[in-house]
Each structure stands twice: as structure tokens, then as C-alpha cells.
Amino acid sequence: MCTPDGQWLALHASPLDGRDGGVAVVTSPVSSVQRLPLAILAHGLSPREQQVALYAVRGASTKEIAALLHLTVPTVQQHVTAILHKTGVRSRRELVALLMADRLPTLGLPPA
């Protein structure tokens, strides 16, 4: 779940022993790596676009992604273009920031 201030938390629930039917809920912070699959799914990427996005976030080049997924370079470029469009970013760098950057304090800096 995402809190109003943008922090992501994992919720873990377990039934309590006893008659009242209570449930214990524990929250813990979620890292950007743990959030990545959900972030990718939230943007409606196709299964192949998800694979390409994961490799792109890991820093693989277009040629490397093509070789890893047994695709042509133009096909990977088409997938990257679709990913950028669906996520609303203009570059791989912005994609990484969107999918991986934790909500960091601004420390008084103006917005980028």
C-alpha cells in the first residue's frame, strides 16, 4: 500500500488464536526493488514490454536486450518506445527514476 506521503508499505496479516476472530497486521517498508513488479504492472505493459523494461532498468543496451530475448534490435526499440509512452517518460533514465527511485526527502531543493 502507498501512504498519503508516498511511502510504500507491505502489509502482512495473520489470524489470531482465540474466539474473537481477530487479525494481527504488521507493516514494513518496501524497497524499490520489491515495488518494481507492481510499478511495471501499474502501467499496463504487455508481458514482453515488462521483460524489456526490466532489462532496461538493469542497464542493458538495446542490442543486449535483443540478444537476451531473441528479438531484433528494431523490435526492442519499438517495445522501448511503447514503454516510454505508456509510462509517460521520455528516456530510459526517466524510466529508471520512475520505477526505482524511492520517495526521497527534497532537503529544500526545488522540484526537478
VEXVEXKE-414271 format. One record per atom (N, C-alpha, C, O, CB): x, z, y; residue in one letter; chain; atom name. Coordinates in Angstrom, 1 decimal. Atoms other than C-alpha are relative to their C-alpha. Glycine has a CB too. Layout:
% residues N
east, up, north, kepa, paro, rogu
X, Z, Y, A, A, CA
...
//
This chain:
% residues 112
east, up, north, kepa, paro, rogu
0.8, 0.0, -1.2, M, A, N
0.0, 0.0, 0.0, M, A, CA
0.9, 0.0, 1.2, M, A, C
2.0, 0.5, 1.2, M, A, O
-0.9, 1.2, 0.0, M, A, CB
-0.7, 0.1, -1.3, C, A, N
1.0, -0.6, 3.6, C, A, CA
-0.6, 1.0, 1.0, C, A, C
-1.8, 1.0, 1.2, C, A, O
0.1, -1.4, 0.6, C, A, CB
0.5, -0.9, -1.0, T, A, N
0.7, 2.2, 6.1, T, A, CA
-0.2, -0.6, 1.3, T, A, C
0.3, -1.7, 1.6, T, A, O
0.9, 1.3, 0.1, T, A, CB
0.2, 0.6, -1.3, P, A, N
-0.5, 1.6, 9.6, P, A, CA
1.3, -0.3, 0.8, P, A, C
1.3, -1.2, 1.7, P, A, O
-0.9, 0.8, 0.9, P, A, CB
-1.3, 0.2, -0.7, D, A, N
3.1, 1.8, 10.9, D, A, CA
0.9, -1.0, -0.7, D, A, C
2.0, -1.2, -0.3, D, A, O
0.7, 1.3, 0.2, D, A, CB
-0.7, 1.1, 0.7, G, A, N
4.2, -0.9, 8.4, G, A, CA
0.9, 0.4, -1.1, G, A, C
1.6, -0.4, -1.7, G, A, O
0.9, -0.7, 1.0, G, A, CB
-0.8, -0.5, 1.1, Q, A, N
5.9, 1.3, 5.8, Q, A, CA
-0.8, -0.3, -1.3, Q, A, C
-2.0, 0.0, -1.4, Q, A, O
0.3, 1.5, 0.1, Q, A, CB
0.6, 0.3, 1.3, W, A, N
5.2, 0.2, 2.2, W, A, CA
0.2, 1.2, -1.0, W, A, C
1.3, 1.7, -1.1, W, A, O
0.6, -1.3, -0.7, W, A, CB
0.0, -1.1, 0.9, L, A, N
4.4, 2.9, -0.4, L, A, CA
-0.5, -0.4, -1.4, L, A, C
-1.5, -1.2, -1.4, L, A, O
-0.8, 1.2, 0.5, L, A, CB
0.6, 0.2, 1.4, A, A, N
3.9, 2.8, -4.2, A, A, CA
-0.8, 1.2, -0.3, A, A, C
-0.5, 2.4, 0.1, A, A, O
1.2, -0.2, -1.0, A, A, CB
0.9, -1.1, 0.4, L, A, N
1.0, 4.9, -5.5, L, A, CA
0.1, 0.1, -1.5, L, A, C
-0.1, -0.9, -2.2, L, A, O
-1.4, -0.3, 0.6, L, A, CB
0.0, -0.2, 1.4, H, A, N
1.2, 6.4, -8.9, H, A, CA
-1.0, 1.1, -0.2, H, A, C
-1.0, 2.2, 0.4, H, A, O
1.4, 0.5, -0.6, H, A, CB
1.0, -0.9, 0.2, A, A, N
-1.8, 8.2, -10.3, A, A, CA
-0.1, 0.3, -1.5, A, A, C
0.1, -0.5, -2.4, A, A, O
-1.4, -0.6, 0.5, A, A, CB
0.2, -0.5, 1.3, S, A, N
-2.4, 10.3, -13.4, S, A, CA
-1.1, 1.0, -0.1, S, A, C
-1.3, 1.8, 0.8, S, A, O
1.3, 0.6, -0.6, S, A, CB
1.1, -1.0, 0.1, P, A, N
-5.4, 12.2, -14.7, P, A, CA
0.6, 1.4, -0.2, P, A, C
1.6, 1.6, -0.9, P, A, O
-1.0, -0.4, -1.1, P, A, CB
-0.4, -1.4, 0.2, L, A, N
-5.0, 16.0, -14.5, L, A, CA
-0.7, 0.5, -1.2, L, A, C
-1.9, 0.2, -1.6, L, A, O
-0.3, 0.8, 1.2, L, A, CB
0.7, -0.7, 1.1, D, A, N
-5.7, 18.1, -17.6, D, A, CA
-1.1, 0.9, 0.6, D, A, C
-0.9, 1.5, 1.7, D, A, O
1.0, 0.8, -0.8, D, A, CB
1.1, -0.9, -0.4, G, A, N
-8.9, 20.1, -17.3, G, A, CA
-1.3, -0.7, 0.1, G, A, C
-1.4, -1.9, -0.3, G, A, O
0.3, 0.5, 1.4, G, A, CB
1.4, 0.5, 0.1, R, A, N
-12.6, 19.6, -16.9, R, A, CA
-0.4, -0.7, 1.3, R, A, C
-1.4, -1.4, 1.3, R, A, O
-0.9, 1.1, -0.3, R, A, CB
0.5, 0.5, -1.3, D, A, N
-12.9, 18.7, -13.2, D, A, CA
0.3, -1.5, 0.2, D, A, C
-0.2, -2.1, 1.2, D, A, O
0.7, 0.7, 1.1, D, A, CB
-0.2, 1.4, -0.2, G, A, N
-11.7, 15.1, -13.7, G, A, CA
0.9, -0.4, 1.1, G, A, C
0.9, -1.5, 1.6, G, A, O
-1.3, -0.7, 0.1, G, A, CB
-0.8, 0.3, -1.1, G, A, N
-9.1, 15.4, -11.0, G, A, CA
1.1, -1.0, -0.4, G, A, C
1.5, -1.2, -1.5, G, A, O
0.7, 1.3, 0.5, G, A, CB
-1.1, 1.0, 0.1, V, A, N
-6.3, 12.9, -10.4, V, A, CA
1.1, 0.4, 0.9, V, A, C
0.9, 0.8, 2.0, V, A, O
-0.5, -1.4, 0.3, V, A, CB
-1.2, -0.2, -0.8, A, A, N
-2.8, 13.5, -9.2, A, A, CA
0.5, -1.3, 0.5, A, A, C
0.7, -2.2, -0.3, A, A, O
1.1, 0.8, -0.8, A, A, CB
-0.5, 1.2, -0.6, V, A, N
-1.5, 10.9, -6.8, V, A, CA
1.4, 0.3, 0.6, V, A, C
1.5, 1.3, 1.4, V, A, O
-1.0, -0.6, 1.0, V, A, CB
-1.3, -0.2, -0.6, V, A, N
2.2, 10.6, -5.9, V, A, CA
0.3, -1.3, 0.7, V, A, C
0.1, -2.4, 0.2, V, A, O
1.1, 0.3, -1.1, V, A, CB
-0.4, 1.2, -0.8, T, A, N
3.5, 8.2, -3.2, T, A, CA
1.6, 0.0, 0.0, T, A, C
2.2, 1.1, 0.1, T, A, O
-0.6, 0.0, 1.4, T, A, CB
-1.5, 0.1, -0.2, S, A, N
7.1, 6.9, -2.9, S, A, CA
0.2, -1.3, 0.8, S, A, C
-0.5, -2.3, 0.7, S, A, O
0.7, 0.0, -1.4, S, A, CB
-0.3, 1.2, -0.8, P, A, N
8.7, 4.4, -0.5, P, A, CA
0.4, -1.1, -1.0, P, A, C
0.9, -0.9, -2.0, P, A, O
1.2, 0.3, 0.9, P, A, CB
-0.2, 1.2, 0.8, V, A, N
9.0, 0.9, -1.8, V, A, CA
1.1, -0.8, 0.7, V, A, C
1.1, -1.0, 2.0, V, A, O
-1.3, -0.9, -0.2, V, A, CB
-1.1, 0.8, -0.6, S, A, N
12.2, -1.2, -1.2, S, A, CA
-0.5, -1.4, 0.2, S, A, C
-1.5, -1.8, -0.4, S, A, O
1.3, 0.1, -0.9, S, A, CB
0.4, 1.4, -0.2, S, A, N
12.1, -4.7, 0.0, S, A, CA
0.1, -0.8, -1.3, S, A, C
-0.6, -1.8, -1.5, S, A, O
0.9, -0.7, 1.1, S, A, CB
-0.2, 0.7, 1.3, V, A, N
13.3, -5.9, -3.5, V, A, CA
-1.3, 0.3, -0.8, V, A, C
-1.8, -0.7, -1.5, V, A, O
1.2, 0.5, -0.7, V, A, CB
1.2, -0.3, 0.8, Q, A, N
10.3, -4.1, -5.1, Q, A, CA
-1.2, -0.7, 0.6, Q, A, C
-2.2, -1.1, -0.1, Q, A, O
-0.3, 1.5, 0.0, Q, A, CB
1.1, 0.7, -0.7, R, A, N
8.0, -5.7, -2.4, R, A, CA
0.0, -1.5, -0.2, R, A, C
-1.0, -2.1, 0.0, R, A, O
0.0, 0.4, 1.4, R, A, CB
-0.2, 1.4, -0.1, L, A, N
9.3, -9.2, -2.8, L, A, CA
-1.1, -0.8, -0.8, L, A, C
-1.6, -1.7, -0.3, L, A, O
1.3, -0.4, -0.6, L, A, CB
1.0, 0.7, 0.7, P, A, N
7.0, -10.4, -5.6, P, A, CA
-1.4, 0.0, 0.7, P, A, C
-2.1, -1.0, 0.7, P, A, O
-0.2, 0.5, -1.5, P, A, CB
1.3, -0.1, -0.7, L, A, N
3.9, -9.1, -3.7, L, A, CA
0.0, -0.8, 1.2, L, A, C
-1.0, -1.5, 1.6, L, A, O
-0.3, 1.5, 0.3, L, A, CB
-0.1, 0.7, -1.2, A, A, N
5.1, -10.6, -0.5, A, A, CA
-0.1, -1.5, -0.2, A, A, C
-0.7, -2.3, 0.5, A, A, O
1.4, 0.3, 0.7, A, A, CB
0.0, 1.4, 0.4, I, A, N
5.6, -14.0, -2.2, I, A, CA
-1.5, -0.4, -0.4, I, A, C
-2.0, -1.4, 0.1, I, A, O
0.9, -0.4, -1.1, I, A, CB
1.4, 0.2, 0.4, L, A, N
2.1, -13.8, -3.8, L, A, CA
-0.9, 0.0, 1.2, L, A, C
-1.9, -0.8, 1.2, L, A, O
-0.4, 1.0, -1.0, L, A, CB
0.9, -0.2, -1.1, A, A, N
0.5, -12.8, -0.5, A, A, CA
0.0, -1.3, 0.9, A, A, C
-1.0, -1.5, 1.6, A, A, O
0.5, 1.1, 0.9, A, A, CB
0.0, 1.2, -0.8, H, A, N
1.5, -16.2, 1.0, H, A, CA
-0.6, -1.2, -0.8, H, A, C
-0.5, -2.3, -0.3, H, A, O
1.4, -0.3, 0.4, H, A, CB
0.7, 1.1, 0.8, G, A, N
-0.3, -18.3, -1.7, G, A, CA
0.9, -1.1, -0.5, G, A, C
0.5, -2.2, -0.6, G, A, O
-1.0, -0.6, 0.9, G, A, CB
-0.9, 1.0, 0.5, L, A, N
2.8, -20.0, -3.0, L, A, CA
-0.3, -0.4, -1.5, L, A, C
-0.8, 0.5, -2.3, L, A, O
1.4, 0.5, 0.1, L, A, CB
0.2, 0.5, 1.4, S, A, N
2.4, -22.1, -6.2, S, A, CA
1.1, 0.7, -0.9, S, A, C
2.1, 1.2, -0.4, S, A, O
0.1, -1.5, -0.1, S, A, CB
-1.1, -0.5, 0.9, P, A, N
4.4, -20.9, -9.3, P, A, CA
1.4, -0.6, 0.3, P, A, C
2.4, 0.1, 0.3, P, A, O
-0.4, -0.1, -1.4, P, A, CB
-1.3, 0.6, -0.2, R, A, N
7.1, -23.4, -8.7, R, A, CA
0.6, 0.3, 1.4, R, A, C
1.8, 0.6, 1.5, R, A, O
-0.1, -1.6, -0.1, R, A, CB
-0.5, -0.4, -1.4, E, A, N
7.3, -22.6, -4.9, E, A, CA
0.5, 1.5, -0.1, E, A, C
1.4, 1.8, 0.6, E, A, O
-1.2, -0.1, 1.0, E, A, CB
-0.4, -1.4, 0.2, Q, A, N
7.6, -18.9, -6.0, Q, A, CA
1.5, 0.0, -0.5, Q, A, C
2.3, 0.7, 0.0, Q, A, O
-0.9, 0.8, -0.9, Q, A, CB
-1.4, 0.1, 0.6, Q, A, N
10.7, -19.8, -8.1, Q, A, CA
1.0, -0.5, 1.0, Q, A, C
2.0, 0.1, 1.2, Q, A, O
0.0, -1.0, -1.2, Q, A, CB
-0.9, 0.6, -1.0, V, A, N
12.2, -21.9, -5.3, V, A, CA
0.3, 1.1, 1.1, V, A, C
1.4, 1.2, 1.5, V, A, O
-0.6, -1.3, 0.6, V, A, CB
-0.2, -1.0, -1.0, A, A, N
11.6, -19.1, -2.8, A, A, CA
0.9, 1.1, -0.4, A, A, C
1.7, 1.6, 0.3, A, A, O
-1.4, 0.6, 0.4, A, A, CB
-0.8, -1.1, 0.5, L, A, N
13.2, -16.5, -5.0, L, A, CA
1.5, -0.4, 0.0, L, A, C
2.4, 0.3, 0.4, L, A, O
-0.4, 0.4, -1.4, L, A, CB
-1.3, 0.5, 0.0, Y, A, N
16.3, -18.7, -5.4, Y, A, CA
0.5, -0.1, 1.5, Y, A, C
1.7, 0.2, 1.8, Y, A, O
0.1, -1.3, -0.7, Y, A, CB
-0.3, 0.1, -1.4, A, A, N
16.3, -19.4, -1.6, A, A, CA
0.4, 1.3, 0.6, A, A, C
1.3, 1.4, 1.3, A, A, O
-1.1, -0.7, 0.8, A, A, CB
-0.2, -1.4, -0.5, V, A, N
16.1, -15.7, -0.8, V, A, CA
1.3, 0.5, -0.5, V, A, C
2.0, 1.3, 0.2, V, A, O
-1.2, 0.9, -0.3, V, A, CB
-1.2, -0.5, 0.6, R, A, N
19.0, -15.1, -3.1, R, A, CA
1.2, -0.8, 0.5, R, A, C
2.4, -0.5, 0.2, R, A, O
0.0, -0.2, -1.5, R, A, CB
-1.0, 0.8, -0.6, G, A, N
21.0, -17.7, -1.1, G, A, CA
0.5, -1.2, -0.7, G, A, C
1.5, -1.8, -0.3, G, A, O
1.2, 0.9, 0.1, G, A, CB
-0.4, 1.2, 0.7, A, A, N
21.1, -20.6, -3.5, A, A, CA
-0.3, -1.2, 1.0, A, A, C
-1.2, -1.3, 1.7, A, A, O
-0.9, -0.2, -1.3, A, A, CB
0.1, 1.2, -0.7, S, A, N
21.6, -24.0, -1.9, S, A, CA
-1.1, -0.9, -0.6, S, A, C
-1.5, -0.7, -1.7, S, A, O
1.3, -0.8, 0.1, S, A, CB
1.0, 1.0, 0.5, T, A, N
19.1, -26.9, -2.3, T, A, CA
0.5, -0.6, -1.3, T, A, C
-0.2, -0.7, -2.3, T, A, O
-0.3, -1.1, 1.0, T, A, CB
-0.6, 0.6, 1.2, K, A, N
21.5, -28.5, -4.8, K, A, CA
0.0, 1.0, -1.2, K, A, C
-0.3, 0.6, -2.3, K, A, O
1.4, -0.5, 0.3, K, A, CB
-0.1, -1.0, 1.1, E, A, N
21.9, -25.3, -6.8, E, A, CA
-1.4, 0.3, -0.5, E, A, C
-1.6, 0.4, -1.7, E, A, O
0.6, 1.3, 0.6, E, A, CB
1.4, -0.2, 0.5, I, A, N
18.1, -24.7, -6.9, I, A, CA
-0.4, -1.2, -0.9, I, A, C
-1.1, -1.0, -1.9, I, A, O
-0.9, 0.2, 1.2, I, A, CB
0.4, 1.2, 0.8, A, A, N
17.6, -28.3, -8.1, A, A, CA
0.6, 0.1, -1.4, A, A, C
-0.1, -0.2, -2.4, A, A, O
0.5, -1.3, 0.7, A, A, CB
-0.6, -0.1, 1.3, A, A, N
20.1, -27.8, -10.9, A, A, CA
-0.6, 1.1, -0.9, A, A, C
-0.8, 0.9, -2.1, A, A, O
1.5, 0.2, 0.2, A, A, CB
0.6, -1.1, 0.7, L, A, N
18.7, -24.4, -11.9, L, A, CA
-1.4, -0.3, -0.5, L, A, C
-1.7, 0.2, -1.6, L, A, O
0.0, 1.2, 0.9, L, A, CB
1.4, 0.2, 0.3, L, A, N
15.1, -25.6, -12.0, L, A, CA
-0.2, -1.4, -0.6, L, A, C
-1.3, -1.8, -0.9, L, A, O
-0.9, 0.2, 1.2, L, A, CB
0.1, 1.3, 0.5, H, A, N
15.9, -29.1, -13.3, H, A, CA
-0.9, -0.9, 0.8, H, A, C
-1.8, -1.6, 0.2, H, A, O
-0.4, 0.0, -1.5, H, A, CB
0.8, 0.8, -0.9, L, A, N
14.4, -30.8, -10.3, L, A, CA
1.0, -0.9, 0.8, L, A, C
2.2, -0.7, 0.8, L, A, O
-0.8, 0.9, 1.0, L, A, CB
-0.8, 0.8, -0.9, T, A, N
15.6, -33.4, -7.9, T, A, CA
0.2, 0.7, 1.3, T, A, C
-0.6, 1.5, 1.7, T, A, O
-0.6, -1.5, 0.2, T, A, CB
-0.2, -0.6, -1.3, V, A, N
17.0, -32.5, -4.5, V, A, CA
-1.2, -0.2, 0.9, V, A, C
-1.6, 0.7, 1.6, V, A, O
1.3, -0.5, 0.6, V, A, CB
1.2, 0.2, -0.9, P, A, N
14.1, -34.2, -2.6, P, A, CA
-1.2, 0.9, -0.4, P, A, C
-1.9, 1.3, 0.4, P, A, O
-0.3, -1.5, -0.1, P, A, CB
1.1, -0.8, 0.5, T, A, N
11.6, -32.3, -4.8, T, A, CA
0.2, 1.5, 0.5, T, A, C
-0.7, 2.1, 1.0, T, A, O
-0.1, 0.0, -1.5, T, A, CB
-0.3, -1.3, -0.5, V, A, N
13.3, -29.0, -3.9, V, A, CA
-0.2, 0.1, 1.5, V, A, C
-0.8, 1.1, 2.0, V, A, O
1.4, 0.5, -0.3, V, A, CB
0.2, 0.1, -1.5, Q, A, N
13.3, -30.0, -0.2, Q, A, CA
-1.5, 0.0, 0.3, Q, A, C
-1.9, 0.7, 1.3, Q, A, O
0.7, -1.2, 0.6, Q, A, CB
1.5, 0.0, -0.2, Q, A, N
9.5, -30.7, -0.5, Q, A, CA
-0.5, 1.4, -0.2, Q, A, C
-1.4, 1.9, 0.6, Q, A, O
-0.6, -1.0, -0.9, Q, A, CB
0.5, -1.4, 0.3, H, A, N
9.0, -27.2, -2.0, H, A, CA
0.4, 0.9, 1.1, H, A, C
-0.4, 1.7, 1.6, H, A, O
0.6, 0.5, -1.3, H, A, CB
-0.5, -0.8, -1.1, V, A, N
11.1, -25.6, 0.7, V, A, CA
-0.9, -0.2, 1.3, V, A, C
-1.3, 0.7, 1.9, V, A, O
1.5, -0.2, 0.3, V, A, CB
0.8, 0.3, -1.2, T, A, N
9.1, -27.4, 3.4, T, A, CA
-1.4, 0.6, -0.2, T, A, C
-1.9, 1.2, 0.8, T, A, O
-0.1, -1.5, 0.1, T, A, CB
1.3, -0.6, 0.3, A, A, N
5.8, -26.2, 1.8, A, A, CA
0.1, 1.5, 0.2, A, A, C
-0.8, 2.1, 0.7, A, A, O
-0.5, -0.4, -1.4, A, A, CB
-0.1, -1.4, 0.0, I, A, N
7.1, -22.7, 1.5, I, A, CA
0.1, 0.5, 1.5, I, A, C
-0.5, 1.4, 1.9, I, A, O
1.3, 0.5, -0.7, I, A, CB
-0.2, -0.3, -1.4, L, A, N
8.2, -22.6, 5.2, L, A, CA
-1.4, -0.1, 0.7, L, A, C
-1.7, 0.7, 1.5, L, A, O
1.0, -0.9, 0.7, L, A, CB
1.3, 0.2, -0.6, H, A, N
4.8, -24.0, 6.2, H, A, CA
-1.0, 1.1, -0.3, H, A, C
-1.7, 1.7, 0.5, H, A, O
-0.6, -1.3, -0.4, H, A, CB
0.9, -1.0, 0.5, K, A, N
2.8, -21.5, 4.1, K, A, CA
0.3, 1.4, 0.5, K, A, C
-0.6, 2.2, 0.7, K, A, O
0.0, 0.0, -1.5, K, A, CB
-0.4, -1.3, -0.5, T, A, N
4.8, -18.5, 5.3, T, A, CA
0.1, 0.1, 1.5, T, A, C
0.2, 1.1, 2.1, T, A, O
1.3, 0.4, -0.6, T, A, CB
0.0, 0.0, -1.4, G, A, N
4.8, -19.6, 8.9, G, A, CA
1.4, 0.2, 0.7, G, A, C
1.5, 0.6, 1.8, G, A, O
-0.9, 1.0, 0.5, G, A, CB
-1.4, -0.1, -0.6, V, A, N
8.6, -19.6, 9.4, V, A, CA
0.6, -1.4, 0.1, V, A, C
0.1, -2.3, -0.4, V, A, O
0.8, 0.9, -0.9, V, A, CB
-0.6, 1.3, -0.3, R, A, N
10.9, -22.3, 10.5, R, A, CA
1.4, -0.3, -0.8, R, A, C
1.9, -1.4, -0.7, R, A, O
0.3, -0.2, 1.4, R, A, CB
-1.3, 0.2, 0.7, S, A, N
14.1, -21.7, 8.4, S, A, CA
0.1, 0.9, -1.2, S, A, C
-0.7, 1.9, -1.3, S, A, O
1.1, 0.3, 1.0, S, A, CB
-0.2, -0.9, 1.2, R, A, N
15.4, -20.1, 5.2, R, A, CA
0.4, 1.4, 0.6, R, A, C
0.0, 2.4, 0.0, R, A, O
1.1, -0.6, -0.9, R, A, CB
-0.4, -1.3, -0.6, R, A, N
16.9, -17.4, 7.4, R, A, CA
-1.2, 0.8, 0.4, R, A, C
-1.3, 2.0, 0.2, R, A, O
0.9, -0.2, 1.3, R, A, CB
1.2, -0.6, -0.4, E, A, N
13.5, -16.6, 8.8, E, A, CA
-0.8, 0.4, -1.2, E, A, C
-1.5, 1.5, -1.2, E, A, O
-0.9, -0.8, 0.9, E, A, CB
0.7, -0.3, 1.2, L, A, N
12.1, -16.7, 5.3, L, A, CA
0.5, 1.3, -0.6, L, A, C
-0.2, 2.2, -1.0, L, A, O
0.1, -1.1, -1.0, L, A, CB
-0.6, -1.2, 0.6, V, A, N
14.6, -14.1, 4.1, V, A, CA
-0.4, 1.2, 0.9, V, A, C
-0.8, 2.3, 0.3, V, A, O
1.5, -0.1, 0.1, V, A, CB
0.4, -1.1, -0.8, A, A, N
13.8, -11.9, 7.1, A, A, CA
-1.5, 0.4, -0.2, A, A, C
-1.8, 1.6, -0.3, A, A, O
0.1, -0.4, 1.5, A, A, CB
1.5, -0.3, 0.2, L, A, N
10.0, -12.2, 6.5, L, A, CA
-0.2, 0.7, -1.4, L, A, C
-0.9, 1.7, -1.4, L, A, O
-0.7, -1.3, 0.0, L, A, CB
0.3, -0.5, 1.3, L, A, N
10.2, -11.4, 2.8, L, A, CA
0.9, 1.2, -0.4, L, A, C
0.5, 2.0, -1.2, L, A, O
0.3, -1.1, -1.1, L, A, CB
-1.0, -1.0, 0.4, M, A, N
13.2, -9.0, 2.6, M, A, CA
0.2, 1.1, 1.0, M, A, C
0.5, 2.3, 0.6, M, A, O
1.2, -0.6, -0.3, M, A, CB
-0.4, -1.0, -1.0, A, A, N
13.6, -7.1, 5.9, A, A, CA
-1.0, 1.2, -0.1, A, A, C
-2.2, 1.0, 0.0, A, A, O
0.0, -0.6, 1.4, A, A, CB
0.8, -1.2, -0.1, D, A, N
12.4, -3.6, 5.8, D, A, CA
-0.4, 0.2, 1.5, D, A, C
0.2, -0.3, 2.4, D, A, O
0.7, 1.3, -0.5, D, A, CB
0.4, -0.3, -1.3, R, A, N
10.5, -2.3, 8.8, R, A, CA
1.0, 0.9, 0.6, R, A, C
1.1, 2.1, 0.3, R, A, O
-1.4, 0.6, 0.0, R, A, CB
-1.1, -0.8, -0.6, L, A, N
13.5, -1.1, 10.9, L, A, CA
-0.4, 0.5, 1.4, L, A, C
-1.2, -0.2, 2.1, L, A, O
1.2, -0.9, 0.1, L, A, CB
0.3, -0.5, -1.4, P, A, N
13.3, 1.0, 14.0, P, A, CA
0.7, -0.9, 1.0, P, A, C
1.8, -1.5, 0.7, P, A, O
0.5, 1.5, 0.2, P, A, CB
-0.6, 0.9, -1.0, T, A, N
13.9, -1.0, 17.1, T, A, CA
1.1, 0.6, 0.8, T, A, C
1.8, -0.2, 1.5, T, A, O
-1.2, -0.5, 0.9, T, A, CB
-1.0, -0.7, -0.7, L, A, N
16.1, 1.6, 18.7, L, A, CA
0.0, -0.5, 1.5, L, A, C
1.0, -0.5, 2.1, L, A, O
1.4, -0.3, -0.6, L, A, CB
0.1, 0.3, -1.4, G, A, N
14.8, 0.5, 22.1, G, A, CA
0.3, -1.5, 0.3, G, A, C
0.3, -1.9, 1.5, G, A, O
0.9, 0.8, 0.8, G, A, CB
-0.3, 1.4, -0.2, L, A, N
15.7, -3.2, 21.6, L, A, CA
-1.3, -0.8, 0.3, L, A, C
-2.4, -0.4, -0.3, L, A, O
0.7, -0.6, -1.2, L, A, CB
1.2, 0.8, -0.2, P, A, N
13.2, -5.8, 23.0, P, A, CA
-0.2, -0.8, -1.3, P, A, C
0.7, -1.1, -2.1, P, A, O
0.2, -0.9, 1.2, P, A, CB
0.3, 0.8, 1.2, P, A, N
11.4, -7.9, 20.3, P, A, CA
0.8, -1.2, 0.0, P, A, C
1.1, -1.8, 1.0, P, A, O
-1.5, -0.3, 0.0, P, A, CB
-0.8, 1.2, 0.2, A, A, N
13.4, -10.8, 18.9, A, A, CA
-0.8, -1.2, 0.3, A, A, C
-0.3, -2.4, 0.2, A, A, O
0.6, -0.1, -1.4, A, A, CB
//
